[in-house]
């Protein structure tokens, strides 16, 4: 379990902990701005133009030069991902719901590259958990992390399951993150 202040803090922690080498691609990932802030180049695929351009505008000029942003939708994401060879692809669980995107992600990752999937709700958690059970992919499941703000962990410790401190449900109060390592070319993962 990790305590994080916000999505950018989460991405910053993942970069520090996982230490990816090579190109980093972010797909519909809140907090992606931590990648160029850490001095890394980022290729960002977004679903919501307004949010992406607003986030880009908050970066310094140097950080903006380290960032390429491009629109993607369910039908275009797989094709766009196949254009890359990446050391890390960090994405929201939305990637798993895009036709062909998981296969394209695997192709885009170089051997030793990492797939990081982050979810915020029950459907995301189910999608990520389902992927951990698939044994034929050239991905090796590495870790599952739970991250939230300290106040969320405190509220969870004092509240009944599924509720916050005020009794309201808090489905998006934490992050569930799955991490996979791309195995050698032609290899298969055994989870």
C-alpha angles and dihedrals in degrees: 000000000000130000113219134175097217143331093288089053089052093051091046090053092049091051091050095045099041098035096203120203123213131013119356119211122192119198118195087327120157109219095033089135088080089073098067090035087060089056094258130125115247132197106200126196111195136188097197114053096193094055093045095049092045090052092046091051090057092059123092118255091257091050090048090054088055091055132078115186126193135173119247134180133187092272098044104040097083093052092048094049092053089066092071145070105203140182091208137013112192114187146160115253086259086088089070091058095054114096111253094355097117091052091046090049091054090050091048094052115086116222107285091025121132134235113204118187121189126194136183105188142043095267090052091050091051092048092049093045091050090055091054088062097053108104104180099065121099087243126105115209108235111171148345116214133188116206131181143145114279090249090058092053090047092050091048091053092055102036134071117260114291096015136095127224090278093050094254120128114255107198095159098039096106141031126239111201128189121195125198132179121219107238124218119296110284093010126121130221123241110201 
